[in-house]
């Protein structure tokens, strides 16, 4: 599309009573002194199509100063692909004073296309149907418009327009380009890149939650089990027991030779001693079952204490986050209180009642109107700041309540953790207090059997055989030592179960570390894909621009990407460019380049044309677009110079 301005007709538009500006679709310079109406003429097209002006004010006041009732008409004759099109906007402005002396104003707009009346909705719809992009019209025709809004919303709008110019790059193509085979396989299976990233992060979080930071939780469990193991050497115990058994056989053999006649008694003693061993083994088994239950209870309590500690830490994090939010709300509240106080202290500027151009004082009615508008503006701002302050005050109270709730929850969680930790200490103390050797003195079957043996031995000792007595004493000693070794071997046998538990935990830790490493590598590949795609998108967009290069992302210290939208001139941000003519040239270039990429030709109206010297104008390149430059001169009346 080729859109050009043929003629602009103004009636009661800002400072212009009645005027026609003939441009005939050609490049032109509109010259005049400050206040002559250059920007007024430049704002005409924006007023009709976008309800704005060159300064980007939305719904600007266009009624001449001092008029309480006025009809403004702006009519523009256009050439659209060589065909004539006339559009117009009519605004009827009226002020009414109520019985309290308050002034109420109204402005009703109507529109025309080729002299046919239209509603605003139909007017915009028909222009769009004719190929005129009304939504982006300002940024396509006003060099100052596209980069003016530096807010987050403004940056996003810039990115939206610019990214329409980008080539289409698929995630799978980029993944293949950076040789991210793992990601390619997942994408081919139907997963999306953000799903792959979210899944990897969730897996890492699950592992960290289960095993703790730097595996603190699982390492603590492993160490607890290792601390409960016996340090005795099984091979040495087996060897010692064998030696005792060999010696016991020898002692009994010698005693047998001496007491052949007492074989029956000896046999009974041996049988009873066997019973003693069986009883002791049975009691030992009961004891270690009790110890195993106590150790299991201790481990479960330790696990519960760790979980409660994690809950306590999470609750503390929520409390700290709420406290940080409170600081932000307090800062906003103090800001609006300060704004309220500043506006409250404002006073009407009497110097504004004098015309800056001619130095003549305005009429009293105009001055009264200016003061009324000042007071109205002041009242509205005070009400707005008060309302926002009350909103932040309510939000602060809500956050303070939330903070107290989090504090109560944290104190409760801390109390539960301390109780659980105390339980662990108690169980650990109870476990350590349990003897590892069964108390057989309280087992009647054992003591009865011992008494029987003593009785039988008394019979043998009554014979007065001193050698037999010595052998018998040694035999008893060896039996006791064998029992002691058997008890220690039972403790060592329990180590096998503990070793199995440790091995399982270590294997789990190893597998989790492998999984975590794979997921972290996957995240690295995803980030590489993002970076490569960012670079390719930026490159495909920037190839459309002749003077500037756009930067869309920057990486922060933590490695995260931050979305930006900043034009650069010679590798420096355009916003920091001290050369006004170069900055304006860049803005014109942006308008022209965007038009070219969209396949359209719109007029470009430059309000800062005065910044160009006679030499620098030769650098202006708008292609086939109609360039209208507004130039400050000493001319009292507007002068239009064509090509």
Residue pairs with C-beta under 8 A, 6 or more apart in sequence:
1 80
1 81
1 131
1 132
1 599
1 600
1 601
2 79
2 80
2 81
2 82
2 600
2 601
2 624
3 78
3 79
3 80
3 132
3 600
3 601
3 602
3 603
4 23
4 25
4 26
4 78
4 79
4 601
4 603
4 626
5 23
5 25
5 45
5 76
5 77
5 78
5 79
5 603
5 626
5 628
6 22
6 23
6 24
6 25
6 77
6 78
6 79
6 84
7 20
7 21
7 22
7 23
7 24
7 76
7 77
8 20
8 21
8 23
8 41
8 44
8 45
8 74
8 75
8 76
8 77
9 19
9 20
9 21
9 73
9 74
9 75
9 76
9 77
10 16
10 18
10 19
10 20
10 21
10 40
10 41
10 44
10 73
10 74
11 17
11 18
11 71
11 72
11 73
11 74
12 18
12 63
12 64
12 67
12 70
12 71
12 72
12 73
13 40
13 44
13 47
13 62
13 72
13 73
13 74
14 37
14 40
14 43
14 62
14 64
15 35
15 37
15 40
15 64
15 65
16 37
16 40
16 41
17 64
19 37
19 41
19 638
21 30
21 41
21 638
21 640
22 640
23 626
23 628
23 640
23 642
24 642
25 79
25 626
26 626
26 642
26 643
27 626
27 627
27 628
27 642
27 643
28 626
28 627
28 628
28 629
28 640
28 641
28 642
28 643
29 609
29 628
29 629
29 630
29 631
29 640
29 641
30 38
30 41
30 42
30 628
30 629
30 630
30 631
30 638
30 639
30 640
31 38
31 631
31 632
31 633
31 635
31 638
31 639
31 640
31 641
32 38
32 631
32 632
32 633
32 635
32 636
32 637
32 638
32 639
33 632
33 633
33 634
33 635
33 636
34 357
34 632
35 356
35 357
36 635
36 636
36 637
36 638
37 638
38 607
38 630
38 631
38 632
38 638
39 53
39 54
39 55
39 607
39 630
41 630
41 638
42 54
42 605
42 607
42 628
42 630
43 52
43 53
43 54
43 55
43 60
44 74
44 76
45 76
45 141
45 603
45 605
46 52
46 53
46 54
46 137
46 138
46 141
46 142
46 605
47 53
47 60
47 62
47 74
47 89
48 74
48 76
48 87
48 88
48 89
48 111
49 87
49 127
49 132
49 134
49 137
50 134
50 137
50 138
51 58
51 59
51 109
52 58
52 59
52 60
52 138
53 60
54 142
54 144
54 605
54 607
56 138
56 142
56 144
56 145
56 148
62 72
62 91
63 70
63 72
63 91
63 93
63 107
64 70
65 366
66 363
66 365
66 366
66 369
67 93
68 94
68 95
69 93
69 94
69 95
70 92
70 93
71 90
71 91
71 92
71 93
72 90
72 91
72 92
72 93
73 88
73 89
73 90
73 91
74 88
74 89
75 86
75 87
75 88
75 112
76 86
76 87
76 88
77 84
77 85
77 86
78 84
78 85
78 86
78 87
79 85
80 130
80 131
80 132
85 113
85 114
85 130
86 112
86 113
86 114
86 115
87 111
87 112
87 113
87 123
87 127
88 111
88 112
89 109
89 110
89 111
89 112
90 109
90 110
90 111
90 112
91 107
91 108
91 109
92 107
92 108
92 110
93 105
93 106
93 107
94 105
94 106
94 107
95 103
95 104
95 105
96 103
96 104
96 105
96 106
97 103
97 104
98 104
103 369
103 372
109 120
110 117
110 118
110 119
111 117
111 118
111 119
111 120
111 122
111 123
112 118
113 123
113 126
113 127
118 126
124 134
127 134
128 134
131 600
133 140
133 598
133 600
136 161
137 602
138 145
139 145
139 146
139 161
139 591
139 594
140 591
140 594
140 595
140 598
140 600
140 602
141 591
141 602
141 603
141 604
141 605
142 591
142 604
142 605
142 607
143 584
143 587
143 588
143 590
143 591
143 604
143 606
143 608
144 587
144 607
144 608
146 158
146 161
146 587
146 590
146 591
146 594
147 158
147 567
147 574
147 575
147 587
147 590
148 154
149 155
149 157
149 158
150 575
155 563
155 564
155 565
156 563
156 565
158 565
159 552
159 563
159 565
161 594
162 541
162 550
162 552
162 565
162 594
163 537
163 541
165 540
165 541
165 544
165 594
165 597
166 537
166 540
166 541
167 536
167 537
167 540
169 533
169 536
169 537
169 540
171 187
171 192
171 193
171 529
171 533
172 184
172 187
172 188
174 529
174 532
174 533
174 536
175 183
175 184
175 187
175 525
175 529
176 184
177 532
178 525
178 528
178 529
178 532
180 525
180 526
180 528
180 529
182 518
182 521
182 522
182 525
183 193
183 196
183 522
183 525
183 526
183 529
186 196
187 193
187 196
191 199
193 526
193 529
196 522
196 526
197 523
197 526
200 519
200 520
200 522
200 523
200 526
201 519
201 523
203 515
203 516
203 519
204 516
204 519
204 520
204 523
207 512
207 515
207 516
209 310
210 217
210 218
210 512
211 217
211 218
211 509
211 512
212 218
212 219
212 220
212 306
215 509
215 513
217 306
218 505
218 508
218 509
219 509
220 302
220 306
221 299
221 302
221 303
221 505
222 502
222 505
222 506
222 509
224 298
224 299
224 302
225 299
225 498
225 501
225 502
225 505
226 498
226 502
228 295
228 431
228 498
229 495
229 498
229 499
230 488
230 491
230 492
230 494
230 495
232 488
232 491
232 492
233 492
234 489
234 492
237 485
237 488
237 489
237 492
238 489
240 485
241 482
241 485
241 486
241 489
244 478
244 481
244 482
244 485
245 482
247 474
247 478
248 475
248 478
248 479
248 482
251 471
251 474
251 475
251 478
252 270
252 475
254 471
255 266
255 468
255 471
255 472
255 475
256 263
256 266
258 465
258 467
258 468
258 471
259 265
259 266
259 460
259 465
259 468
262 459
262 460
262 463
265 456
265 459
265 460
266 460
268 456
269 453
269 456
269 457
272 449
272 452
272 453
272 456
273 453
273 479
275 445
275 449
276 446
276 449
276 450
276 453
276 479
277 483
277 486
279 440
279 443
279 445
279 446
279 449
280 438
280 440
280 446
280 483
280 486
280 487
281 486
283 438
283 440
283 443
283 446
284 438
284 486
284 487
284 490
285 490
286 438
287 434
287 435
287 436
287 438
288 490
288 491
288 494
290 434
291 431
291 434
291 436
292 494
294 427
294 430
294 431
294 434
295 431
297 427
298 424
298 427
298 428
298 431
301 420
301 423
301 424
301 427
302 424
304 420
305 417
305 420
305 421
305 423
305 424
308 413
308 416
308 417
308 420
309 417
309 421
311 413
311 416
311 417
312 410
312 413
312 414
312 416
312 417
315 406
315 409
315 410
315 413
316 410
318 406
318 409
319 403
319 406
319 407
319 409
319 410
322 399
322 402
322 403
322 406
323 403
325 399
326 396
326 399
326 400
326 403
329 392
329 395
329 396
329 399
330 396
332 392
333 389
333 392
333 393
333 396
336 385
336 388
336 389
336 392
337 385
337 389
339 381
339 385
340 382
340 385
340 386
340 389
343 378
343 381
343 382
343 385
344 382
346 378
348 370
348 371
348 374
348 375
352 370
353 361
353 362
353 366
353 367
353 370
354 360
354 361
354 362
355 361
355 362
361 367
362 370
436 487
436 491
437 484
437 487
438 487
440 446
440 447
441 447
457 472
460 468
460 472
461 468
461 469
461 472
527 559
530 561
534 552
534 553
534 561
537 552
538 550
538 551
538 552
538 553
541 550
541 552
542 549
542 550
544 593
544 594
544 596
544 597
545 589
545 590
545 593
546 589
546 592
546 593
546 621
547 569
547 585
547 586
547 589
547 590
547 593
548 567
548 568
548 569
548 574
548 586
548 589
548 590
549 567
549 568
549 571
550 565
550 566
550 567
550 568
551 564
551 565
551 566
551 567
551 568
552 563
552 564
552 565
553 561
553 562
553 563
553 564
554 561
554 562
554 564
555 561
555 562
556 562
566 573
566 574
566 575
567 573
567 574
567 586
567 590
568 574
569 577
569 582
569 583
569 586
574 583
574 586
574 587
577 583
577 586
580 608
580 611
581 611
581 612
581 613
581 616
584 606
584 608
584 609
584 611
584 612
585 612
585 616
585 619
585 620
587 608
588 604
588 606
588 620
588 622
588 627
589 621
591 604
591 622
591 625
592 604
592 621
592 622
592 623
592 625
595 601
595 602
595 623
595 625
596 623
601 623
601 624
601 625
601 626
602 625
602 626
603 625
603 626
603 627
603 628
604 622
604 625
604 626
604 627
604 628
605 628
605 630
606 627
606 628
606 629
606 630
607 630
608 630
609 629
609 630
609 631
610 630
610 631
610 632
612 620
612 629
620 627
633 639
